[in-house]
Amino acid sequence: MSLNDIVYDILSRMPVKSLIRFRCVSKSFDSTITDPKFIATHLNQAISLSNNNNVTHNGYLLYTPHLSSPDTEEEEELHTDVYNTDHTPTEVHTVVYNTDHSLTEVSSFEIPNVIAGANIVAFCNGLFCLANNSEKYLADQSLYLWNPSIRMFKMVPSQFPDHLPVSRVTFGFAYQNNDFKILRLVCFASGGAEAQVYTLSTNSWKKYEISLEFLNGSSINYICSSPCLFFNGALHSMAYKNNQEFILSFDVDDGRVRGIMLPQNYVSGCSEFLAVFKGSLALIVFTDEVIGENDVCDIWVMKEYGVSESWTKKCVPMEINANLIGCSVNGELLIEQTSHSGVHIISFDSESLNEENLGIPQTRDVIYTADFVESLVLLNGADVKNQAED
């Protein structure tokens, strides 16, 4: 291995903050660090390291403070550091969820002013995908990609104009084969749906027709608005054809669309959430049933991906007035629960039935990720802006 190869290898393992400083060392260093091949190598090294370390914790929670107006001058003063004057959050916090249920903050990043009002769709390998929800469910939502580690962001080019009135829109975000992709699933008011995919490397959109054999010529008439779940190389969303409910799967590599059937004895509930439960695709259902004085949560797990006969079910008693954030690495349900005392982020162990308040302050956005890495993605990219210029 040559000296240049050794230096390259060392640089590919360095933290992002150090690499940004090293750009000033020489033109050669700057050229290397900003090269797309090096950026991809550095990201893959970070992903590999993160995968090796995730046995020491239960994943990460990323959140922004709740959007609320201070009631007093004292509260206004306390909010100065985390809110803009219009009370949109100015920071996103990342905490590691430790195996002893404690939280350790690992980063806090300032949100660019132009995207402070947008909601987090997903976080993936160093990049946030955000959508401006001021026109929620309508066709003209603005999308952004933001890399807080290098303080760079970009507004995603406008998607295809919708040729029919839109009734529902949902988004997905994924990283596959060294590229980032945004999925926009559109459900039209008159029936039918289509998939639109933005690819970061080409900075362009592509359309895909949604046609499923088991629909027998019928069309999708409803898509769940929750962000899609990325699992097994595909983005997944709950969808409906008339009274038939199923999971819509979109392969981010080849654009192949398929339907995953629910169990024959499946009964829908008050709310349903797709998740990854102990390495398998799962459907968490907050039901209308009651056991004693407790509500019931059904945990459906697909033991063999894509095989509808492999669904298994577990019923657990728990308070239902909640939204699922995700499932931790060890299978705990992370829930945003509303009670008489306010909104709390709790962990729920479906085996022991233990419930624990994680002590996170009330949030506007909160998401879970099994892995958290920093990257150089967007460095010197097309149409990218520096936060310092925002």
N, C-alpha and C positions, 0 to 999 in steps of 0.2 A: 504494500500500500504506500503510495507516494505521500509526501508531506501535505500536498494540497488535498488529497483524499482524507487524510487524518483530520485536517482543519475543518473540512466540510462535514465530516462525521461528528466532530465535537460541536460545531455550530448547530447542527440539526437536533441536538439534544438540549440546547440552551433554552432558558425561559424567554418568553416573548419580550419582556421588558428589557432584558439584557441585549437581545438582538437589535431592538430599535436603537439602543445607544451605540452598538457596534457598527451601525451604518456610517457613523462619522469617522471610523478608524481609517478607511481608505476607500477609493473608488471600487476596488476589487471586492471588498466586503459588502459595500452597498449593492453592487451588481449581483452578487451571490444571494444576499438575503431577500432581495426583491424579485428574484427569478421565480417564475411559476413552478418550476420543477422542484426547487428548494422548498418553497412554501408547502407543496404537497408532501414532500419527504418529511419536513418538520411536523406537519399535522399527523401523519401516519405514525411517527415516533411517539408523539404525545398520546395518541389513541392507544397504542400498544402499552405504554407505561400506565395509563389510566386503567386499562383492563386488568393489568397485573396487580393493581393496588386496591381494586374495589372490594376485595375480601375483608379489608380492614374497616369498612364503613357500610352504611345502608343507602348510599346515594346522596343526592344534593337537592335542596329546595332553593328556588330562585323566586324572589318576590319584590314587588314595589309596594310602598305604603298606600293605605286606603285613601281614596279621594274624598276628603271631607273638609268643610270649612271650619276653621277654629272659631270657638264661641267667645273667647275672651282675648284681651291683649296679651296675657301671659301665654296662652296657647299659640297665638300668632307668632310670638317670639320663638317658642319651641319648634314650630313648624318651618321656620325660615330656612333651615339647612336641607330639608327634604322635600319642600314644595316650591313651585313657582308662585307668583302672585295670584294666578288664577287657580291655585290649589291642585295643579297637576303634579305628580311626583317627579322629582328630579334625580332620583337614585334608584338603582336596582341592586339588591343585596343577594349574595350567594352564601348559603350556609351548608356545611357538611353535616349529614345526619349520622351521628356516631352509633355504634352498636349498643351503647348504654343509654340510648335515647336522648342524649344531650346534643346540642347544636354548637358548631364552631364556625364563626364567620370567616370566610376565606377571601372575600372580595366585596367591594362596594364601588359601583361605577356611576358616574354622572351621566344622565340621559341627555342626548342632544335636544335642544329646545324644540326643534322642528318635529321631533317624533315623541315628545313627552306625553302627548295626549293619546298616542296609539296604544293598543292593547297587544300584549305578547301572545303570538300564535304558538311559537315553539322555540326551543334552544337546541342547537345541534353543533357539536364540534367547534365551539368558539363563536358561532354566529347566532344572533337573535333574529327571528323573523317577526315583524310586527305589522298589524293592520289597523288603519284608522277607522274606528267604528262609529264615527259621527253619523254615518249613513248606514247603519247596521242592516245587513241582509240585502242591501241594494247593490247595483252593478258597478258603482264607481268608487269602490273602496281603494284607498292608496295603500301600497305595500312597501315595506322598508326592510333592508338588511343592515344589521349593525354589529360591528365587531368592537366591543368595549375595550379590549386589551390594547388595541392600537388606535383607539379613538377615531375610527373611520366608519362612515355609514353611506348608504346609497338608497335612492328612491328607485324601486323596481319600475321598469318601463310599463306603460299602460297595457293591460291585457286586451284581448280581442273585444271589440264592441259586441254586446249581446244583441242578437237579432230578434229576440222575443222578450217580453216582460219577465223579470226574474222573481221567483218567490223565495228562494233559499240559496245561500252561498256558504260553503265551508272551505277551509284551507288545510293544507298539510305541508310539512317541511321535512326534507330528508337529505342525507348524504350517502351517495352510492358511487362506487368506481371513481373516486377522486373528484366528485362534482356535487354541487348543491342544487337541489331542485325544490320549487314551490308548486304544489298542486292546488288548483282552484276548481272545486266541484260546483257546478251550477245546476240548479233545478229550476225549470221554467214553469211559470204560472199555468200554462196550458198543458203541462205534462211533458215528460222527457227530461233528459239531463245530458250534460257533456263535461268532459274533463279538459282543462287547460293547464299546461305545464310550462313553467319558466325554468330555464337552465342558466345557471350563473356563468358558465364558461363561454356560452355563446351570447349571453345577454338578450335572449329572445324567448318568445312563447311558441308553443305548438298545441294544436287541438287534437283531441282523441274522441271518437264516437263511443258512447257507452251503449253497448248492445250485448245483452245476456240471453243465452239460449232458454234458460228456464222461465224467462218472462213471457215466452210464447207470443211474441209480437206486441205485448203490452209495454208500457213505458214506466219509468220511475216517476213517482209523483211527490216524493218527499225525501230529503236528505237531512240528517241531523246536523245542526249548526256547530256542534263542538269540534275543535280541531281534530284532524285525523290522527290516528295512532300509527306510528311506523313500527313494523315488525316483519321479520323474515323477508326483507327486501321490498315490502309493499306498504302502502298507506291504506288504512282501513277506516271506514265510516259506516254508521248505521243508516240504512235506507229502507224505503217502503215502496211496494207496488200494491196499490189498493189496500187491502188489509193484511198483505203478506209482508212480514218484516224479515230482513236478512242483513248480512254484513257485506258491504261493497269493498272489494279489494282492488287496488290499482298498483301494478308493478311499475316501479319508477325507472326500471331499465328499459323495458320494451313497450311500455304503455298498455300492456295486456290487462283487461278488466275481467274480473270474475266475481261470482256471487258465492258467499259462504253461508250455507243454510244453518239456521238455528235448530236446536233440538226439537223433536216432534212434540214433546210435552212442555215446551217453553211457554211461560206466561209472562207477559210484559208487566212492568211495575210503574211506580210513580216516576222513576228516572232510571236511565240505563247508561253505563259507561264502559267503553272498551279499555282494556288495560293489558299489561304483560304481568302475569302472575307466576312467579317462580319459573320463568323461562318459557311459559306457554301463553298463547292467546287466550284472553279471558273476557267475560262479560259480567260486570258487577251490576246487580239489579236491586234497587231499593223498592221493595214490594208494598202491597196494601195489606199483607198478612200480619197477624199478631200472634206471638207466643207469650202467654201469660200477660205481663204488662209491657212487653217489649215489641217493637216492630221487628221485621225480618229482612235480612239482606241475603239474597241468593248469589253465590259465587259459582258461575259456570266456567269451567276450564276445558279447553279443547286440547286433549292429551296428544293427539296427532294432527298437526296443522292441515287444515283443508278437508279433514275427514269428519263429516257431521255425526257419524256414529260414535265418535270418540269423546263427545261432550260428557263431562261429569258435573254433578251438582252438589254443593254444600250449602246448607242453610244455617245462618248464625243470627242470634238476636242482637240488635243494636238500635240506637236512636237514629231514625231515618232522615230527619230534617237536615240534610247534608248534601254536599257535592264532593265527588271523588276527585282528588288531585292526581293520584297514581298509586301504584303498589311498589313498595320498597324492594330492594334486592332480596331480602329474606321473606318477602310475602306479606308484610304488614300493609294494611290499607291506610293511606294517608288521606284524611278527610277534612274538608272545610265545613264545620258544623255550626249551626245556628241554634242558640238556646236563649233563655231569658236573660242570661248574663252577657250576651253578645255573640260575636262570631269568633270561633277558635279553630286553630289547626291542630288536629289530634292524630295520633297513630292508633290503629286498632289491630290487635293480633287475633286472627280468626281461629287459632288453635286454643290459646289460653283465655280468649275473650277479654284480655286486659286492654284498657283504654288509657291513653296518656296525653295530656295537653302538652304540646311542644313549646308553648310560650312565645310563639311568633306573634308580633303585634298585628292588628287588623290590616288586611292587605287589599289592594285593588286587583293585582294579578299575582298568582302564585302557580308555579309549575314544578314538576319533579323530573329529574333526570338521573339515570343510573351513573352516568359518567359526566365529568366536567373537565374540559380541556380548554386551554387558551391557544389561539392560532394566529397566523399572519394573514389569513384570508382577507381579501379586499385591499391589501397593501398595494398601492399603485394600480388598482383595478379601474375599469371603465366607469366613468360618471360617479366616482367616489369622492365624498367630501370629508374634510377633516373637521372634527368637532370644534377645534380651536377657531375655525372660521365661521362656525354656526352663529 
